[in-house]
Amino acid sequence: MEINKPAVLAEITKAFDRYQQAIIDNDVAVLNELFWNNTLTIRCGTGENLYGHAEIAAFRGARDPKSAVRVVGKSVVTSYGQDAATTNIEFTRGSRNGRQSQSWIRMPEGWRIVAAHVSYRDE
């Protein structure tokens, strides 16, 4: 297995950057698109545990867009072979420091998030 093969790393980085821009823009359609549309998809957030694409989409649709504003710090994107990747960031939202990790898989329709975790780091 080749780690961070340049072409694959470029593809997943582009998908990840698109996700990050959708967070900033509160582009719910893109956020929903980039999560795998399956009941096995999960997102554990700062105050919610969401199981399945429908729960994740409902959460996105109901969320106050101001709560998504953040400044991204350290970011690590790693690809594993042709079809798997992880992304991790540290971010600041207001006075709070947080982390986001995602597992991405290449699906027939493109790169999709299959599992995500967002949490705050207590000082």
Long-range contacts (C-beta under 8 A, 24 or more apart in sequence): 1-80, 1-81, 2-81, 3-78, 3-79, 3-80, 4-78, 4-79, 5-79, 5-81, 5-82, 8-79, 8-81, 8-82, 8-85, 9-77, 9-78, 9-79, 11-79, 11-111, 12-77, 12-79, 12-85, 12-87, 12-104, 12-111, 13-77, 15-104, 15-110, 15-111, 16-77, 16-87, 16-102, 16-104, 19-102, 19-113, 20-72, 20-89, 23-68, 23-70, 24-68, 24-69, 26-65, 26-68, 28-57, 28-60, 28-61, 31-60, 32-56, 32-57, 32-60, 34-111, 34-112, 34-113, 35-112, 35-113, 35-116, 36-105, 36-107, 36-112, 36-113, 36-114, 37-112, 38-114, 40-114, 41-113, 41-114, 41-115, 42-114, 42-115, 42-116, 43-113, 43-115, 43-116, 43-117, 43-118, 44-116, 44-117, 44-118, 44-119, 45-117, 45-118, 45-119, 46-98, 46-118, 46-119, 46-120, 67-93, 69-93, 70-98, 82-106, 85-111, 96-120, 97-121, 97-123
